[in-house]
């Protein structure tokens, strides 16, 4: 009597995997079913059949197979990982995170599980947890470049919002992670691209450009890479070279919004205004740009006759930018029968005083009632008015200040500030920008202001917003100058009070921040220090000592203390 032989399960599995890898899913699934008929708890067949279901978009069906595989073999990490893929595809992210974490617990060096765990945490905005996940991956998978790359990238992305005393350590950790990633995988263009972003943040544009050039040698057809390299060229002062690179990006991807917008800003900085406005108008099409569109239902104004028409104007950038572009509001108000301006809430009292013929409202959240039930013939961002009203430098009007501070508050503050030294000049000072990603590039150290402090007959007034107690103490200790700090004025909350404070000054010395815009719009004699390259906002342009936006403002382009020497001679 002949004994029945055991089913050749391993042979069937090997053949099924061959079919699976070749893309013949139907043949593979037939063999997986054959295995399961012989052994219904075969964890490998259950897991692989689940993968086929996942590939075919049957994610819930796949999860059932992965659960059976995990139950059949408790120490099997793959079904937990694959279940995470299915859960993520269904948008069940918390459950997916748990599955990835369980796979990594079972198999600590499971690089794919740890990678997906970190990436999903990052996508969910759980940045600190993502960083912790990638730190763990670099420990458990020390030869996997992906962990180091993603750790470096995640750290780089949080730097703009990190407190100053922690920023250097995190930047150093990010750099070390990128260096290790490159040591493990030097031919990966994504790593070079990510490392370039860190160098950009640190202001090392030459190193950023070098990594981008390497990335583009490895991946020549990369529109975003050419766009970013163009930004580095601009930061290094080569705007014409940047335009060539933007053109390269657009040759490869004619719809690359980043290249369109960045080229537009470069053209604006070069004074090619008509061309520049056209590119900049596409800024809302790219989610990477930090601009907030107002999706009003009315047609956008593109130069139509406004006689007998109504128009809504709105701001889409920071408060300094709103002030800058508000210089075009009076021209629209004269053309239109009805002009309504939606502004940042803190600007409300200043705008109502400064634009008495215009209706000023503040709307910032869906559901606000200020414009409920209203209808307009046209609408436009105040910035986008430039395409029609500022096509060239000749279109800038020659006029005095645009905004008006409260006269009584201005007089009271001036009297108070000069009480102890009635013959002195009041000079307002601001030395820091809090622009995300550009703070350290646009700001000055308190010591850079030293040449100003040697001027006699001056009372200095603090116009720097934020907590500057340490800076004021350092200036007093190092230079023997007590800068007057008015605790009753909070520029971050009370722009109307701040405007009165600025108006009370005889002159202002500032970096490129909101103070510069407020002082310029109030027609206060102002010296603004602007850095070079991309660190300078385009609206200061590349040449010229005076701003077409603000006739009382003088631009100083020399760096650091040398610039302060020139400022002290030019404005004090």
Beta strands, then each sheet from edge to edge (+ up, - down):
strand 1: 310-314
strand 2: 338-342
strand 3: 359-361
strand 4: 378-381
strand 5: 425-430
strand 6: 458-462
strand 7: 507-511
strand 8: 526-529
strand 9: 553-556
sheet 1: 3+ 2+ 1+ 4+
sheet 2: 6+ 5+ 7+ 8+ 9+
end
